[in-house]
Amino acid sequence: MIALGCDHGGYELKKEIVGYLDANQIPYKDFGCDSTEAVDYPVFAKKVAKAIVEGECDKGILICGTGIGISIAANKVKGIRAALCHDVFSAEATRLHNNANILAMGGRVVGPGLAIKIVDTFLNTEFSGDERHICRISQIEE
């Protein structure tokens, strides 16, 4: 199950991603927000991050205006590896090398067509399991 969250700056892009998930029958839980009315992104980052570390969801997608603030907030939760990606290469690399469990994007930075390609890549790329990457992830977790 995918955990979704956004602030007001990411709401429109989140709606596009929900359409992609629905069309591909990918289960998700939407932790909000539900409009373009101003809200605080750390609230939604924390909800999504906790859902992942507590095992309720496998991966997450977070969106704010730039993706920066919401990814910083999510990375404050132990066990989260949120990666800000605005291109397909980075989405693939962060899954292969970092085993990222949250994709962060900027609703004011990336358009819906590219965002869907990034989400598709993030969700369908498995961690490489390479020992050097496992070692690096362990160092991050320490």
Backbone torsions as a table, in degrees:
resi	resn	phi	psi	omega
1	MET	NA	141.2	-179.2
2	ILE	-101.1	132.1	174.9
3	ALA	-93.6	129.7	179.1
4	LEU	-114.9	142.1	174.8
5	GLY	-157.6	151.6	179.2
6	CYS	-158.2	167.6	166.7
7	ASP	-106.8	-172.0	-178.0
8	HIS	-58.7	-33.7	179.9
9	GLY	-72.4	-16.1	-179.9
10	GLY	-110.6	-0.8	-173.6
11	TYR	-59.5	-46.8	-177.8
12	GLU	-63.3	-41.0	178.8
13	LEU	-68.9	-35.9	177.3
14	LYS	-59.9	-39.4	178.1
15	LYS	-60.1	-38.9	177.8
16	GLU	-64.5	-41.2	-179.6
17	ILE	-68.3	-38.5	175.1
18	VAL	-58.4	-41.5	177.0
19	GLY	-59.4	-43.5	177.6
20	TYR	-62.8	-46.4	-179.1
21	LEU	-63.2	-43.4	177.9
22	ASP	-61.3	-47.1	-178.2
23	ALA	-61.8	-29.9	-178.4
24	ASN	-101.5	9.9	178.1
25	GLN	52.3	43.3	177.3
26	ILE	-96.9	118.6	-178.0
27	PRO	-69.1	143.1	-179.4
28	TYR	-149.8	161.7	172.1
29	LYS	-125.7	126.0	-177.4
30	ASP	-96.2	115.8	-179.6
31	PHE	-93.7	9.0	178.9
32	GLY	93.3	177.4	3.7
33	CYS	-81.5	175.4	-172.1
34	ASP	-121.9	21.5	178.3
35	SER	-167.0	-179.4	176.7
36	THR	-93.9	9.2	176.0
37	GLU	-70.9	135.8	-174.6
38	ALA	-56.2	130.0	176.6
39	VAL	-139.6	172.2	-179.4
40	ASP	-98.1	117.9	-175.6
41	TYR	-60.9	-31.0	-179.2
42	PRO	-59.5	-30.2	179.4
43	VAL	-60.4	-45.0	-176.4
44	PHE	-78.5	-33.1	174.8
45	ALA	-61.0	-43.9	-178.9
46	LYS	-66.0	-41.7	179.2
47	LYS	-60.3	-46.4	-179.6
48	VAL	-66.5	-46.0	-179.0
49	ALA	-60.5	-44.8	179.8
50	LYS	-63.9	-37.8	178.2
51	ALA	-60.9	-33.2	180.0
52	ILE	-77.6	-50.5	-176.7
53	VAL	-67.3	-26.2	178.1
54	GLU	-87.3	-1.0	174.8
55	GLY	84.7	5.3	178.6
56	GLU	-70.1	-34.6	-179.9
57	CYS	-132.3	155.6	-177.9
58	ASP	-87.8	-43.0	-178.3
59	LYS	-139.8	167.5	178.8
60	GLY	-137.2	160.3	174.2
61	ILE	-131.8	124.7	179.7
62	LEU	-123.3	141.1	-178.3
63	ILE	-139.5	127.6	167.6
64	CYS	-128.9	-167.2	-177.7
65	GLY	-57.0	-48.6	179.6
66	THR	-108.4	-19.6	-173.7
67	GLY	89.0	-12.8	-175.3
68	ILE	-71.9	-58.0	-176.4
69	GLY	-59.8	-43.9	-176.8
70	ILE	-68.1	-32.4	177.0
71	SER	-72.6	-38.6	176.8
72	ILE	-61.3	-46.2	-179.2
73	ALA	-62.3	-43.5	-179.4
74	ALA	-64.1	-38.2	-178.1
75	ASN	-70.2	-7.3	174.8
76	LYS	-76.4	-15.7	-179.9
77	VAL	-87.8	123.1	-178.4
78	LYS	-58.2	130.6	179.5
79	GLY	97.6	-4.8	179.5
80	ILE	-98.0	137.6	172.7
81	ARG	-127.8	87.0	-179.6
82	ALA	-91.2	131.3	-178.3
83	ALA	-119.3	126.6	175.3
84	LEU	-82.0	118.4	-177.2
85	CYS	-131.3	128.6	175.6
86	HIS	-122.8	17.4	175.3
87	ASP	-151.6	159.5	-176.6
88	VAL	-66.8	-40.7	-179.2
89	PHE	-57.2	-46.6	-179.3
90	SER	-64.8	-38.1	178.4
91	ALA	-62.8	-41.3	178.3
92	GLU	-68.7	-45.7	-177.1
93	ALA	-63.8	-39.2	-177.7
94	THR	-69.8	-28.7	174.8
95	ARG	-75.9	-45.8	-178.4
96	LEU	-63.8	-44.2	-170.6
97	HIS	-100.7	-35.6	-173.8
98	ASN	-106.8	-8.0	-175.0
99	ASN	49.4	42.8	-179.9
100	ALA	-56.5	140.0	179.5
101	ASN	-110.2	-3.3	172.8
102	ILE	-135.5	132.4	171.7
103	LEU	-97.7	127.7	175.0
104	ALA	-114.4	139.9	178.6
105	MET	-140.8	161.8	176.9
106	GLY	-103.5	119.7	179.6
107	GLY	-66.1	-20.8	178.4
108	ARG	-100.6	5.8	-176.0
109	VAL	-114.1	-42.9	-174.8
110	VAL	-115.9	137.6	179.3
111	GLY	-79.5	166.9	-174.6
112	PRO	-62.7	-38.7	-179.5
113	GLY	-62.4	-48.6	178.4
114	LEU	-66.7	-40.0	-179.5
115	ALA	-58.1	-41.6	179.6
116	ILE	-64.1	-40.7	177.1
117	LYS	-63.4	-39.7	178.7
118	ILE	-65.2	-46.2	178.9
119	VAL	-61.2	-46.8	-179.9
120	ASP	-58.6	-44.1	179.2
121	THR	-64.7	-46.4	-179.7
122	PHE	-59.8	-45.6	-176.2
123	LEU	-73.3	-25.3	-174.6
124	ASN	-107.5	8.5	176.7
125	THR	-104.9	124.8	179.2
126	GLU	-89.1	153.1	173.7
127	PHE	-62.7	139.0	-176.6
128	SER	-67.6	-29.6	-177.6
129	GLY	75.3	6.4	180.0
130	ASP	-61.7	135.3	-176.6
131	GLU	-56.7	-38.8	-179.1
132	ARG	-65.8	-34.3	177.9
133	HIS	-74.6	-37.5	175.8
134	ILE	-60.4	-43.1	178.5
135	CYS	-60.4	-44.0	-178.9
136	ARG	-67.2	-41.2	177.5
137	ILE	-63.1	-39.9	176.8
138	SER	-60.4	-40.5	178.6
139	GLN	-64.4	-38.0	177.1
140	ILE	-64.0	-42.8	-177.0
141	GLU	-68.4	-27.6	178.1
142	GLU	-71.4	NA	NA
